[in-house]
Amino acid sequence: MKLAIMQPYFMPYIGYFQTMAAVDTYIVYDDVQYIKGGWVSRNNIILNGEKKLFTIILKGASPNKLFNEIEIGDDFKKFEKTIQAAYAKAPYFKDVMPLLQKIFSYEEKSLGRFLMHSYQVLLDYWGIQTKLLLSSHIKKNEELKGEEKVIDICKIMNATYYYNAIGGQSLYDKSEFAEHGISLHFVETQLIEYKQLAKEFIPYLSIIDVLMHNSIEETKAMLNAYTLI
């Protein structure tokens, strides 16, 4: 069984979803410490032909709290207007906007659950069968940290393969996983250019930009554009 475990982000870049689509089960790491100043609540889109940073409002965000102790505090009215202004002329705006509205209007505001729901909406759109779970729903040894905790979860889930984003190379050791019968792989995104509402291609934007400019089939092809290391 292929497993991935990652902390949640709001509408991250496509590499996050490549890892998600590559595994059988994807665990949203919602019972680890929140990292303030990271990319959890923000990313970039294209507005008026240029890269534009967006940030959504979180309620109670603090590095002293776990992800599942923080809530979504945004009503998304301003953000929805920004998306409409940015992408009304994009080829797949009419297909994608209802998906975003379904995400924005989700009644559960716990950060982990809200973001997991957003991933499920997109997986359903693509027809991808990856199972999503919250780490807080898994009975595990809470005294373990870092790599040891991840290996413990892999063993609980009977995972024989563990996939992680390429940035995890500095965190995890393949030999350590191998000692427990787990094959560790890192997902390295292959950059694919596509036509945008910009003069020159701007890479590594929010998945929103990918969805607005590409069909389901084109986006699914991009989800498979990675190298396993």
C-alpha positions in Angstrom: 0.0 0.0 0.0 1.3 3.5 -0.9 0.9 6.1 1.7 1.7 9.9 2.0 1.4 12.1 5.1 1.6 15.9 4.8 0.4 19.0 6.7 -2.5 20.7 5.0 -2.3 23.9 2.8 -5.1 25.9 1.2 -5.1 25.5 -2.6 -1.3 24.7 -2.8 0.7 24.2 -6.0 0.2 21.1 -8.2 3.1 19.2 -6.6 1.1 18.7 -3.5 -1.7 17.1 -5.5 0.8 14.9 -7.5 1.8 13.3 -4.2 -1.8 12.9 -3.2 -2.8 11.3 -6.6 0.2 8.9 -6.5 -0.8 7.1 -3.4 -3.6 4.8 -2.2 -4.1 6.7 1.1 -3.2 10.2 1.9 -3.1 11.4 5.5 -3.7 15.1 6.3 -1.4 15.8 9.2 -3.7 17.8 11.4 -2.4 17.0 14.8 1.1 18.5 14.4 2.2 22.0 15.4 1.0 24.9 13.2 3.8 26.8 11.4 3.2 30.5 11.4 4.4 32.4 8.4 4.4 29.4 6.1 2.2 28.7 3.0 -0.7 27.1 4.9 -3.1 30.0 4.3 -1.6 31.7 1.2 -0.4 31.2 -2.3 -0.1 33.0 -5.6 -2.5 33.4 -8.5 -2.4 35.6 -11.6 -4.2 39.0 -11.4 -4.0 41.5 -14.3 -1.3 39.5 -15.9 1.0 39.4 -12.8 1.7 37.1 -9.9 -0.5 38.1 -6.9 -0.3 36.7 -3.4 -3.5 35.8 -1.7 -4.0 35.1 2.0 -7.1 33.6 3.7 -8.1 34.5 7.3 -7.4 31.9 10.0 -9.0 32.1 13.5 -6.7 31.4 16.4 -3.6 30.8 14.3 -0.6 30.3 16.6 2.6 28.3 16.6 1.5 27.1 20.1 -1.4 25.3 18.6 -2.0 22.2 16.5 -3.6 22.5 13.1 -6.9 21.0 14.4 -7.0 23.7 17.1 -7.2 26.4 14.4 -10.3 27.4 12.4 -11.1 29.0 9.1 -12.1 32.6 9.8 -12.7 33.7 6.2 -16.1 34.1 4.7 -14.4 34.0 1.2 -16.6 36.9 -0.2 -13.6 39.1 -0.9 -11.5 36.2 -2.1 -14.3 35.0 -4.5 -14.5 38.5 -6.0 -10.7 38.4 -6.5 -10.9 35.0 -8.2 -13.7 36.3 -10.5 -11.7 39.4 -11.4 -8.6 37.3 -12.0 -10.0 34.5 -14.0 -13.4 35.4 -15.5 -11.8 35.2 -19.0 -10.0 31.9 -18.3 -11.1 29.0 -20.5 -12.4 26.8 -17.6 -13.7 29.5 -15.3 -17.3 28.3 -15.6 -16.3 24.7 -14.8 -14.0 25.5 -11.9 -15.8 28.3 -10.1 -18.6 26.0 -8.8 -15.9 23.7 -7.3 -14.3 26.7 -5.5 -17.7 27.8 -4.2 -18.4 24.3 -2.9 -15.1 24.5 -1.0 -15.6 28.1 0.3 -19.1 27.3 1.6 -18.1 24.2 3.6 -19.7 24.5 7.0 -17.0 22.7 9.0 -14.4 25.3 9.9 -11.8 23.2 11.7 -8.6 23.9 9.6 -7.7 20.2 8.9 -11.2 19.1 8.1 -11.9 22.2 5.9 -8.8 21.6 3.9 -9.3 17.9 3.6 -12.8 18.6 2.2 -11.2 20.9 -0.4 -8.9 18.1 -1.5 -11.8 15.7 -1.7 -13.7 18.1 -4.0 -10.8 18.2 -6.4 -10.1 14.5 -6.3 -13.8 13.9 -7.2 -13.5 16.4 -10.0 -10.5 14.5 -11.4 -12.0 11.1 -10.7 -9.1 10.1 -8.5 -9.8 7.4 -5.9 -7.1 8.2 -3.2 -8.5 7.8 0.3 -8.2 10.8 2.6 -7.8 10.5 6.4 -7.0 12.9 9.2 -4.0 11.9 11.3 -5.9 12.9 14.5 -8.3 10.0 13.8 -5.4 7.5 13.9 -4.5 5.9 17.2 -0.7 6.1 17.4 2.2 6.8 19.7 2.0 10.5 20.3 5.4 10.6 22.1 7.2 9.9 18.8 8.4 12.8 16.7 9.4 13.5 13.1 10.6 10.5 11.1 9.9 8.0 13.9 6.3 9.2 14.1 5.9 8.9 10.3 7.3 5.3 10.3 5.0 4.4 13.1 2.0 5.6 11.1 3.2 3.7 8.1 3.3 0.5 10.2 -0.1 1.1 11.6 -1.5 1.6 8.1 0.4 -1.4 6.7 2.1 0.8 4.2 4.9 -0.7 2.2 5.7 2.5 0.2 5.9 6.0 1.6 5.8 9.0 -0.7 6.8 12.5 0.3 7.3 15.8 -1.5 10.8 16.4 -2.8 11.5 18.8 0.1 11.4 15.9 2.5 14.8 14.6 1.4 16.4 16.6 4.2 14.0 15.1 6.7 13.8 11.4 5.9 16.4 8.7 5.4 15.6 5.9 3.0 17.7 3.4 5.0 15.7 4.1 8.2 12.4 3.3 6.4 13.9 0.3 4.7 14.8 -1.2 8.1 11.0 -1.3 8.8 10.1 -2.8 5.4 9.0 0.5 3.9 10.3 1.9 0.6 10.7 5.7 0.7 10.3 7.8 -2.4 10.3 11.5 -3.1 8.0 13.1 -5.7 9.8 15.6 -7.9 7.5 17.8 -10.0 8.2 18.2 -13.7 7.4 21.7 -14.8 4.9 21.8 -17.6 4.1 25.1 -19.2 0.6 26.0 -20.2 -1.1 29.1 -21.6 -1.9 31.6 -18.9 -3.5 35.0 -18.7 0.0 36.5 -18.5 2.7 37.6 -21.0 5.2 35.0 -19.8 4.6 31.7 -18.1 4.6 31.9 -14.3 5.3 28.6 -12.6 4.4 27.1 -9.2 1.2 29.0 -8.6 -1.8 27.8 -6.7 -3.7 24.9 -8.2 -6.4 27.4 -8.9 -4.4 28.8 -11.8 -3.8 25.3 -13.2 -7.5 24.4 -13.0 -8.6 27.7 -14.6 -6.4 27.2 -17.7 -6.6 23.5 -18.3 -9.2 20.8 -18.9 -9.7 17.8 -16.6 -7.7 15.7 -19.0 -4.9 18.2 -19.2 -4.7 18.7 -15.5 -4.7 14.9 -14.9 -1.8 14.6 -17.3 0.1 17.2 -15.2 -0.7 15.3 -12.0 1.3 12.4 -13.6 4.2 14.7 -14.6 6.7 13.8 -11.8 9.8 11.8 -11.2 10.1 9.4 -8.2 13.4 9.6 -6.5 
